[in-house]
């Protein structure tokens, strides 16, 4: 099993940051969640890569 590094960046406006990471840096949206214990989030990265942002 390959370990996966996950780095979280808190924000109050995911929609404003998503174009930078997805379109500007070329990351793929791997998963999204809404209202998980009061938090929303987007997991970005490259499919199969050992990291998630």
Backbone as a chain_set.jsonl record, in Angstrom:
{"seq": "XXXXXXXXXXXXXXXXXXXXXXXXXXXXXXXXXXXXXXXXXXXXXXXXXXXXX", "coords": {"N": [[0.843, -1.177, 0.0], [0.593, 2.177, -0.888], [1.447, 5.128, 0.765], [-0.569, 8.102, 1.167], [-0.222, 11.526, 0.864], [-1.931, 14.154, 2.326], [-2.866, 17.452, 2.063], [-4.351, 20.143, 3.59], [-6.04, 23.181, 2.926], [-7.457, 25.775, 4.461], [-10.392, 27.721, 3.726], [-12.775, 30.328, 3.144], [-14.142, 30.503, 0.841], [-14.509, 28.376, -1.417], [-15.243, 28.257, -4.116], [-13.978, 30.462, -5.255], [-11.283, 29.771, -5.157], [-11.046, 27.381, -6.552], [-10.814, 27.633, -9.504], [-8.11, 28.496, -9.732], [-6.508, 26.334, -8.715], [-7.504, 24.125, -10.192], [-7.824, 24.928, -12.981], [-5.671, 26.723, -13.437], [-3.333, 25.5, -12.256], [-3.694, 22.934, -13.073], [-4.681, 20.707, -11.64], [-6.821, 17.891, -10.988], [-10.252, 17.522, -10.04], [-10.845, 15.356, -7.563], [-12.629, 14.516, -5.632], [-15.542, 15.682, -3.861], [-17.168, 17.198, -1.059], [-19.994, 17.984, 1.013], [-21.137, 19.697, 3.824], [-19.941, 18.027, 5.845], [-19.69, 17.285, 8.994], [-20.131, 19.994, 9.311], [-18.438, 21.14, 7.473], [-17.422, 21.969, 4.117], [-15.807, 20.703, 1.19], [-13.195, 20.206, -1.295], [-11.344, 17.802, -2.977], [-8.302, 17.75, -4.517], [-5.958, 16.834, -7.094], [-3.799, 14.6, -8.896], [-5.044, 11.911, -10.694], [-4.334, 8.804, -9.236], [-1.937, 9.671, -8.156], [0.317, 10.045, -5.32], [-0.652, 12.02, -3.563], [-2.951, 14.448, -2.24], [-4.734, 17.512, -2.44]], "CA": [[0.0, 0.0, 0.0], [1.346, 3.417, -0.986], [0.863, 6.193, 1.572], [-1.048, 9.292, 0.467], [-0.061, 12.779, 1.591], [-3.06, 15.063, 2.146], [-2.603, 18.794, 2.563], [-5.598, 20.916, 3.616], [-5.909, 24.634, 2.949], [-8.766, 26.32, 4.826], [-10.865, 28.886, 2.995], [-14.191, 30.662, 3.29], [-14.719, 30.611, -0.494], [-13.941, 27.338, -2.281], [-15.511, 28.587, -5.518], [-12.987, 31.439, -5.719], [-9.971, 29.129, -5.26], [-11.068, 26.234, -7.453], [-10.214, 27.883, -10.83], [-6.652, 28.591, -9.63], [-5.913, 25.008, -8.559], [-7.95, 23.227, -11.259], [-7.533, 25.436, -14.328], [-4.348, 27.341, -13.485], [-2.265, 24.55, -11.95], [-3.967, 21.68, -13.773], [-5.115, 19.598, -10.79], [-8.149, 17.343, -11.224], [-11.127, 17.378, -8.874], [-10.939, 13.93, -7.268], [-13.822, 14.297, -4.804], [-16.109, 16.863, -3.204], [-18.119, 16.869, 0.007], [-20.79, 19.094, 1.535], [-21.652, 19.595, 5.193], [-19.38, 16.926, 6.628], [-19.421, 17.882, 10.313], [-20.15, 21.44, 9.168], [-17.427, 21.594, 6.508], [-17.474, 21.612, 2.705], [-14.449, 20.589, 0.697], [-12.858, 19.666, -2.609], [-10.054, 17.125, -2.977], [-7.659, 17.946, -5.815], [-4.707, 16.118, -7.296], [-3.698, 13.88, -10.157], [-5.497, 10.538, -10.458], [-3.287, 7.818, -8.995], [-0.749, 10.27, -7.521], [0.323, 9.812, -3.867], [-0.944, 13.249, -2.814], [-4.229, 15.14, -2.442], [-4.789, 18.854, -1.887]], "C": [[0.892, 1.247, 0.0], [0.691, 4.475, -0.111], [0.434, 7.378, 0.703], [-0.882, 10.497, 1.37], [-1.267, 13.649, 1.288], [-2.747, 16.379, 2.833], [-3.905, 19.577, 2.472], [-5.291, 22.401, 3.695], [-7.286, 25.194, 3.287], [-9.109, 27.564, 4.01], [-12.34, 29.124, 3.325], [-14.892, 30.697, 1.938], [-14.054, 29.628, -1.453], [-14.091, 27.711, -3.752], [-14.488, 29.573, -6.082], [-11.61, 30.805, -5.915], [-9.915, 28.014, -6.298], [-10.479, 26.526, -8.838], [-8.682, 27.961, -10.797], [-6.019, 27.202, -9.599], [-6.264, 24.076, -9.726], [-7.487, 23.71, -12.629], [-6.113, 25.982, -14.445], [-3.213, 26.355, -13.275], [-2.496, 23.17, -12.549], [-4.335, 20.495, -12.916], [-6.515, 19.147, -11.188], [-8.942, 17.354, -9.925], [-11.338, 15.884, -8.68], [-12.193, 13.595, -6.477], [-14.279, 15.631, -4.239], [-17.019, 16.387, -2.078], [-18.785, 18.136, 0.503], [-21.272, 18.748, 2.936], [-21.216, 18.32, 5.917], [-18.925, 17.515, 7.958], [-19.313, 19.4, 10.204], [-19.156, 22.002, 8.164], [-17.768, 21.136, 5.101], [-16.033, 21.505, 2.221], [-14.352, 20.016, -0.698], [-11.48, 19.028, -2.479], [-9.492, 17.193, -4.392], [-6.38, 17.127, -5.897], [-4.643, 15.57, -8.7], [-4.144, 12.448, -9.885], [-4.325, 9.57, -10.318], [-2.039, 8.356, -8.326], [-0.829, 10.082, -5.995], [0.114, 11.081, -3.042], [-2.339, 13.751, -3.161], [-4.112, 16.509, -1.816], [-6.237, 19.178, -1.565]], "O": [[1.829, 1.35, 0.793], [-0.513, 4.702, -0.231], [1.006, 7.622, -0.36], [-1.347, 10.495, 2.51], [-1.597, 13.865, 0.122], [-2.41, 16.421, 4.016], [-4.5, 19.667, 1.398], [-4.402, 22.829, 4.431], [-8.2, 25.096, 2.468], [-8.234, 28.352, 3.653], [-13.05, 28.206, 3.736], [-16.105, 30.898, 1.88], [-13.151, 29.994, -2.205], [-13.171, 27.506, -4.544], [-14.168, 29.517, -7.27], [-10.843, 31.264, -6.762], [-8.855, 27.735, -6.857], [-9.691, 25.713, -9.32], [-8.028, 27.532, -11.746], [-5.099, 26.921, -10.367], [-5.411, 23.32, -10.192], [-6.826, 22.968, -13.356], [-5.429, 25.733, -15.438], [-2.237, 26.363, -14.024], [-1.597, 22.329, -12.538], [-4.311, 19.364, -13.403], [-7.307, 19.952, -11.677], [-8.375, 17.213, -8.841], [-11.936, 15.22, -9.526], [-12.758, 12.512, -6.632], [-13.505, 16.584, -4.149], [-17.576, 15.291, -2.146], [-18.216, 19.225, 0.424], [-21.754, 17.643, 3.189], [-22.033, 17.628, 6.525], [-17.886, 18.171, 8.027], [-18.515, 20.025, 10.904], [-19.044, 23.219, 8.021], [-18.329, 20.057, 4.907], [-15.139, 22.143, 2.777], [-15.298, 19.422, -1.215], [-10.557, 19.636, -1.938], [-10.13, 16.746, -5.345], [-5.795, 16.772, -4.874], [-5.358, 16.031, -9.591], [-3.667, 11.83, -8.933], [-3.438, 9.523, -11.17], [-1.16, 7.577, -7.959], [-1.924, 9.973, -5.444], [0.65, 11.199, -1.94], [-2.841, 13.501, -4.256], [-3.469, 16.667, -0.778], [-6.532, 20.271, -1.081]]}, "num_chains": 1, "name": "protein.A"}
